[in-house]
Amino acid sequence: MIQRVRDFIMDVFRQADMVLLALCCAATAFGILEIASATRYMGSWKHVAVQVAAAVLGVVGYLLISMVDVNELSKGWKWMILGNVVLILLLRTPLGVDDGTGNRAWLHIPHFPVSMQPAEIIKLTFTIVLAKQLVWQKEEWKFNGLRSVAFLAAHILALVGLYYLISGDMGSALVFIFMFACMAFVAGIKARWFALGLAAGGAATYVLWIKDKISPYMKQRILLLFDHDMDSLGVGWHQTRSLLALGSGGLTGQGLFHGTQTQSPYSWSLPARHTDFIFSAIGEEMGLVGCVAALAILTAIVVHCLVVAYRAKTKFETYLCVGMAAVVIFQTVVNVGMCLFIMPVIGLTLPFFSYGGSSLVTMFAAMGVVSGIRKRSLPEWLRKS
């Protein structure tokens, strides 16, 4: 019995991409260290404990998913679509929870210690369903024809429309759109369709803006990018404090557990320092060196995913890897942009670094999919080694 367990564990590790796992663990460990520093003023280790538990679950999920043939898994695409819809609709039940910004983007099960963000799970299933749809349409239809593009557009608009109407969470909605754009581009959708989509999106945003269908709070967040002094003590408070934290860190920072704002318990200090603005906390305590190190690890993860995508055996697997890389790219760019006051605050966390159990577990699961694809892309003699 012991030998069987040992053989199973060894087989699991043989199936996994250990380089990618090491990169994910390095980013997570870095993040946990900063979370410990950023939450020390609370006098509790709860956040660290939750993040460590999520990391352990994430690593286990990564290893197990590495053994799953995602091609077989994709045969249940109808159930995935149904699951996505159910998860979104659950946000309108008593289980749905407001995150404090007016977005109903969390599910809280009574007597369960942590909340769950459905969007994190949907990112994974949406990528699988979209990759399968892209392959099917390339095989069955004229791919750049109006019918094919309209069918793809209907998929993303239905998902984003339903999710945004139910939750109000613009950040996650934009992640879905970016994933869609990256996967469709790699699949071969021509640039003219993207230009048309951008024009339509811009026109729709303009109409919604002048018709006051966009919340005043979100409008202010966008206008603040053009005038940082417009409401520096109100809506712009988060980002003005973020810039101050980043600037005070200099080259090497003030030292871990020694950041002026990161360690302060007062309301004037850096808000959301262990979630949305953890990059600013890293900058204050570890300086430019720490920021570059964090971005270097995330860049390495993205590059690794894209290399696996390039070497994948099937188009379906290529699109999947691109979708997973797109999540890391978009959330990193937007989160850092939020901290630098060049993008509006839309509640997107820094992958692997920011506090959030459901986000961390899902990111490990997504990388587990990439790991499994890499293993199946290797020659037979290497897969057995």
C-alpha positions as CSV (number, residue, x, y, z in Angstrom):
1,M,0.0,0.0,0.0
2,I,2.8,2.4,1.0
3,Q,4.6,1.6,-2.3
4,R,1.5,2.3,-4.3
5,V,1.1,5.7,-2.7
6,R,4.7,6.5,-3.2
7,D,4.5,5.5,-6.9
8,F,1.4,7.6,-7.4
9,I,3.1,10.6,-5.8
10,M,6.2,10.1,-8.0
11,D,4.0,9.8,-11.1
12,V,2.2,13.0,-10.2
13,F,5.5,14.9,-10.0
14,R,6.7,13.3,-13.2
15,Q,3.6,14.6,-15.0
16,A,4.0,18.1,-13.7
17,D,6.0,21.0,-15.2
18,M,8.2,21.7,-12.2
19,V,9.8,24.8,-13.6
20,L,6.4,26.5,-13.9
21,L,5.4,25.2,-10.5
22,A,8.6,26.7,-9.0
23,L,7.8,30.1,-10.6
24,C,4.3,30.1,-9.2
25,C,5.5,29.1,-5.8
26,A,8.2,31.8,-5.8
27,A,5.6,34.4,-6.7
28,T,3.2,33.1,-4.0
29,A,5.9,32.9,-1.3
30,F,6.9,36.5,-2.2
31,G,3.3,37.6,-1.9
32,I,2.7,35.8,1.4
33,L,5.8,37.5,2.9
34,E,4.4,40.9,1.9
35,I,0.9,40.0,3.1
36,A,2.4,39.2,6.5
37,S,4.0,42.6,6.6
38,A,1.0,44.5,5.2
39,T,-1.4,42.9,7.7
40,R,0.8,43.0,10.8
41,Y,-0.8,46.2,12.0
42,M,-4.1,44.2,12.4
43,G,-2.5,42.1,15.1
44,S,-3.7,38.9,13.5
45,W,-2.2,36.2,11.3
46,K,-5.6,35.2,9.8
47,H,-4.8,36.6,6.3
48,V,-1.4,34.8,6.2
49,A,-3.0,31.5,7.4
50,V,-5.7,31.7,4.7
51,Q,-3.2,32.5,2.0
52,V,-0.9,29.7,3.0
53,A,-3.9,27.2,3.1
54,A,-4.9,28.4,-0.4
55,A,-1.3,28.0,-1.6
56,V,-1.2,24.4,-0.4
57,L,-4.6,23.7,-2.0
58,G,-3.3,25.4,-5.2
59,V,-0.2,23.3,-5.4
60,V,-2.2,20.1,-4.9
61,G,-4.6,21.2,-7.6
62,Y,-1.8,22.1,-9.9
63,L,-0.2,18.6,-9.6
64,L,-3.5,16.8,-10.0
65,I,-4.7,18.9,-12.9
66,S,-1.4,18.3,-14.6
67,M,-2.4,14.7,-15.0
68,V,-5.8,15.5,-16.5
69,D,-6.2,15.4,-20.3
70,V,-8.0,18.7,-20.9
71,N,-9.1,17.5,-24.3
72,E,-11.3,14.9,-22.6
73,L,-12.4,17.4,-20.0
74,S,-13.6,19.8,-22.7
75,K,-16.2,17.3,-23.8
76,G,-18.2,18.5,-20.9
77,W,-18.4,22.1,-22.3
78,K,-22.2,22.2,-22.1
79,W,-22.0,21.6,-18.3
80,M,-19.3,24.2,-18.0
81,I,-21.5,26.8,-19.7
82,L,-24.4,25.8,-17.4
83,G,-22.1,26.0,-14.4
84,N,-20.9,29.5,-15.4
85,V,-24.5,30.7,-15.6
86,V,-25.5,29.2,-12.3
87,L,-22.5,30.7,-10.5
88,I,-23.3,34.1,-11.9
89,L,-27.0,33.9,-11.0
90,L,-26.1,32.8,-7.4
91,L,-24.7,36.3,-6.9
92,R,-28.3,37.5,-6.8
93,T,-29.3,35.1,-4.1
94,P,-28.8,35.6,-0.4
95,L,-25.4,34.0,-0.9
96,G,-24.2,37.0,-2.9
97,V,-22.1,39.5,-1.0
98,D,-21.2,43.1,-1.8
99,D,-17.5,43.7,-1.7
100,G,-17.8,47.1,-0.2
101,T,-17.6,49.0,-3.5
102,G,-21.1,48.3,-4.7
103,N,-20.1,45.2,-6.7
104,R,-21.9,42.0,-5.8
105,A,-19.1,39.8,-6.8
106,W,-18.7,37.3,-3.9
107,L,-20.4,34.3,-2.7
108,H,-20.4,33.6,1.1
109,I,-21.7,30.2,2.3
110,P,-22.9,30.4,6.0
111,H,-20.5,28.9,8.5
112,F,-17.8,28.7,5.8
113,P,-14.6,30.6,6.9
114,V,-13.9,32.3,3.5
115,S,-15.8,33.8,0.6
116,M,-15.5,32.7,-3.0
117,Q,-15.4,34.9,-6.1
118,P,-17.2,33.1,-9.0
119,A,-15.4,35.1,-11.6
120,E,-12.2,33.3,-10.7
121,I,-13.6,29.9,-11.5
122,I,-15.4,31.1,-14.6
123,K,-12.1,32.4,-16.0
124,L,-10.9,28.8,-16.2
125,T,-14.1,27.2,-17.6
126,F,-14.6,30.1,-20.0
127,T,-11.1,29.6,-21.5
128,I,-11.8,25.9,-22.1
129,V,-15.2,26.5,-23.7
130,L,-13.9,29.3,-25.9
131,A,-10.8,27.3,-27.0
132,K,-13.2,24.5,-28.0
133,Q,-15.5,26.9,-29.8
134,L,-12.6,28.4,-31.8
135,V,-11.3,25.0,-32.9
136,W,-14.9,23.9,-33.9
137,Q,-15.6,27.1,-35.9
138,K,-12.2,26.9,-37.7
139,E,-13.1,23.3,-38.8
140,E,-16.7,23.8,-39.7
141,W,-17.2,27.4,-40.9
142,K,-15.5,30.1,-42.9
143,F,-13.6,31.4,-39.9
144,N,-13.5,35.1,-40.7
145,G,-17.0,35.2,-42.2
146,L,-19.7,37.3,-40.6
147,R,-21.6,34.3,-39.2
148,S,-18.4,33.0,-37.4
149,V,-17.4,36.3,-36.0
150,A,-21.0,37.1,-34.9
151,F,-21.2,33.7,-33.1
152,L,-18.0,34.4,-31.2
153,A,-19.1,38.0,-30.4
154,A,-22.4,36.6,-29.1
155,H,-20.5,34.3,-26.7
156,I,-18.4,36.9,-25.1
157,L,-21.2,39.5,-25.0
158,A,-23.6,37.1,-23.4
159,L,-21.1,36.2,-20.7
160,V,-19.8,39.7,-20.0
161,G,-23.3,41.2,-20.2
162,L,-24.8,38.7,-17.8
163,Y,-21.9,38.9,-15.4
164,Y,-21.7,42.7,-15.3
165,L,-25.5,43.2,-15.0
166,I,-25.6,40.8,-12.1
167,S,-22.4,41.7,-10.3
168,G,-21.4,45.2,-11.4
169,D,-17.8,44.0,-11.4
170,M,-16.2,45.8,-14.3
171,G,-12.7,44.5,-13.6
172,S,-13.4,40.8,-14.1
173,A,-15.6,41.6,-17.1
174,L,-12.7,43.3,-18.8
175,V,-10.5,40.3,-18.0
176,F,-12.9,38.1,-20.0
177,I,-12.8,40.5,-22.9
178,F,-9.0,40.6,-23.0
179,M,-8.8,36.8,-22.8
180,F,-11.3,36.6,-25.7
181,A,-9.3,39.1,-27.8
182,C,-6.0,37.3,-27.2
183,M,-7.4,33.8,-28.0
184,A,-9.3,35.0,-31.1
185,F,-6.3,36.9,-32.4
186,V,-4.1,33.8,-32.1
187,A,-6.8,31.7,-33.7
188,G,-6.7,33.9,-36.8
189,I,-9.5,36.5,-36.5
190,K,-8.5,39.4,-38.8
191,A,-7.6,42.8,-37.5
192,R,-10.6,44.5,-39.2
193,W,-13.0,42.7,-36.8
194,F,-11.0,43.9,-33.8
195,A,-11.1,47.4,-35.1
196,L,-14.8,47.2,-35.6
197,G,-15.2,45.8,-32.1
198,L,-13.2,48.6,-30.6
199,A,-15.2,51.2,-32.5
200,A,-18.5,49.6,-31.4
201,G,-17.2,49.4,-27.8
202,G,-16.1,53.0,-27.8
203,A,-19.4,54.2,-29.2
204,A,-21.4,52.2,-26.7
205,T,-19.2,53.6,-23.8
206,Y,-19.8,57.1,-25.1
207,V,-23.6,56.6,-25.2
208,L,-23.6,55.0,-21.7
209,W,-21.5,57.9,-20.4
210,I,-23.7,60.7,-21.7
211,K,-26.9,58.9,-20.7
212,D,-25.5,58.5,-17.2
213,K,-25.6,54.7,-17.3
214,I,-22.1,54.5,-15.8
215,S,-22.0,55.1,-12.1
216,P,-20.8,58.5,-11.0
217,Y,-18.1,56.8,-8.9
218,M,-16.7,55.0,-11.9
219,K,-16.8,58.2,-13.9
220,Q,-14.8,60.0,-11.3
221,R,-12.2,57.2,-11.2
222,I,-11.7,57.6,-15.0
223,L,-11.6,61.4,-14.9
224,L,-9.1,61.3,-12.1
225,L,-6.5,59.9,-14.5
226,F,-6.5,63.2,-16.4
227,D,-6.5,65.4,-13.2
228,H,-5.0,63.7,-10.2
229,D,-5.9,66.6,-8.0
230,M,-9.6,66.5,-8.8
231,D,-10.6,64.5,-5.7
232,S,-7.4,63.5,-4.0
233,L,-9.0,63.2,-0.6
234,G,-12.0,61.2,-1.9
235,V,-12.1,58.9,-4.9
236,G,-8.5,59.5,-5.6
237,W,-7.3,58.7,-2.1
238,H,-6.2,55.2,-2.8
239,Q,-4.0,56.1,-5.7
240,T,-2.5,59.2,-4.2
241,R,-1.4,57.2,-1.2
242,S,-0.1,54.5,-3.6
243,L,2.1,56.9,-5.4
244,L,3.5,58.2,-2.1
245,A,4.3,54.7,-1.0
246,L,6.0,53.8,-4.2
247,G,8.0,57.0,-4.3
248,S,9.1,56.7,-0.7
249,G,10.6,53.2,-1.3
250,G,13.4,54.5,-3.5
251,L,15.8,51.9,-4.9
252,T,15.9,49.3,-2.1
253,G,12.9,50.3,0.1
254,Q,12.4,51.1,3.7
255,G,12.8,47.5,4.7
256,L,10.3,44.6,5.1
257,F,8.0,45.2,8.1
258,H,9.3,48.8,8.2
259,G,7.2,50.7,5.6
260,T,5.8,54.0,6.9
261,Q,2.3,53.4,5.4
262,T,2.4,49.6,5.2
263,Q,2.9,49.4,8.9
264,S,0.6,52.2,9.9
265,P,-2.7,51.4,11.5
266,Y,-4.1,54.9,10.8
267,S,-6.8,55.7,8.2
268,W,-4.5,58.1,6.3
269,S,-2.3,55.2,5.3
270,L,-2.2,53.0,2.2
271,P,-5.6,51.3,1.7
272,A,-6.1,47.7,0.5
273,R,-2.3,47.2,1.0
274,H,-2.6,43.4,1.0
275,T,-5.0,43.1,-1.9
276,D,-5.3,45.7,-4.7
277,F,-2.3,47.8,-3.7
278,I,0.1,45.1,-2.6
279,F,2.5,46.2,-5.4
280,S,2.7,49.7,-3.7
281,A,3.5,48.0,-0.4
282,I,6.3,46.0,-2.1
283,G,7.6,49.3,-3.6
284,E,7.6,51.0,-0.2
285,E,9.3,48.2,1.7
286,M,11.5,46.6,-1.0
287,G,11.9,49.5,-3.4
288,L,12.4,49.4,-7.1
289,V,14.4,46.2,-6.7
290,G,11.4,44.4,-5.1
291,C,9.0,45.7,-7.8
292,V,11.3,44.6,-10.6
293,A,11.7,41.1,-8.9
294,A,7.9,40.7,-8.7
295,L,7.4,41.7,-12.3
296,A,10.3,39.5,-13.4
297,I,8.6,36.4,-11.9
298,L,5.3,37.2,-13.4
299,T,6.9,37.8,-16.8
300,A,8.7,34.5,-16.6
301,I,5.3,32.8,-15.9
302,V,3.8,34.4,-19.0
303,V,6.7,33.6,-21.2
304,H,6.6,30.0,-20.0
305,C,2.9,29.7,-20.8
306,L,3.5,31.2,-24.3
307,V,6.4,28.8,-25.0
308,V,4.1,25.9,-24.1
309,A,1.4,27.4,-26.3
310,Y,3.9,27.5,-29.2
311,R,4.9,23.9,-28.8
312,A,1.5,22.4,-28.1
313,K,0.3,19.6,-30.2
314,T,-3.1,20.9,-31.0
315,K,-4.7,24.3,-31.7
316,F,-7.1,23.7,-28.8
317,E,-4.2,23.4,-26.4
318,T,-2.4,26.4,-27.9
319,Y,-5.5,28.6,-27.4
320,L,-5.9,27.4,-23.8
321,C,-2.3,28.4,-22.9
322,V,-2.7,31.8,-24.5
323,G,-5.9,32.3,-22.5
324,M,-4.2,31.5,-19.3
325,A,-1.3,33.8,-20.1
326,A,-3.7,36.5,-21.0
327,V,-5.2,36.5,-17.5
328,V,-1.8,37.0,-15.9
329,I,-0.8,39.7,-18.4
330,F,-4.0,41.8,-18.1
331,Q,-4.3,41.6,-14.3
332,T,-0.6,42.5,-13.9
333,V,-0.7,45.4,-16.3
334,V,-3.9,46.8,-14.8
335,N,-3.0,46.3,-11.2
336,V,0.4,48.0,-11.6
337,G,-1.3,50.7,-13.7
338,M,-3.7,51.3,-10.8
339,C,-0.8,51.6,-8.4
340,L,1.0,54.1,-10.7
341,F,-2.2,56.1,-11.1
342,I,-2.3,55.6,-14.9
343,M,-5.3,53.3,-14.9
344,P,-8.6,53.5,-12.9
345,V,-9.1,51.4,-9.8
346,I,-11.3,48.4,-11.0
347,G,-10.5,45.9,-8.3
348,L,-8.1,43.6,-10.1
349,T,-5.5,42.0,-7.9
350,L,-1.8,41.1,-8.7
351,P,-1.8,37.4,-9.7
352,F,-0.2,35.1,-7.1
353,F,0.8,38.1,-4.9
354,S,-2.4,39.7,-3.7
355,Y,-4.4,38.2,-0.9
356,G,-7.3,36.1,-2.0
357,G,-7.9,32.4,-1.6
358,S,-10.2,31.7,-4.6
359,S,-7.9,33.8,-6.9
360,L,-4.8,32.0,-5.8
361,V,-6.3,28.5,-6.1
362,T,-7.7,29.3,-9.5
363,M,-4.4,30.6,-10.8
364,F,-2.6,27.4,-9.7
365,A,-5.3,25.4,-11.4
366,A,-4.9,27.4,-14.6
367,M,-1.2,26.9,-14.5
368,G,-1.9,23.2,-13.9
369,V,-3.7,23.1,-17.2
370,V,-0.6,24.6,-18.9
371,S,1.6,22.1,-17.1
372,G,-0.4,19.1,-18.4
373,I,-0.3,20.5,-21.9
374,R,3.5,20.8,-21.8
375,K,3.9,17.2,-20.6
376,R,1.7,15.9,-23.4
377,S,3.7,18.0,-25.9
378,L,6.9,16.2,-25.1
379,P,8.2,13.2,-26.9
380,E,7.1,9.9,-25.5
381,W,10.6,9.0,-24.1
382,L,10.7,12.3,-22.2
383,R,7.1,11.9,-20.8
384,K,8.2,8.6,-19.2
385,S,11.4,9.9,-17.6
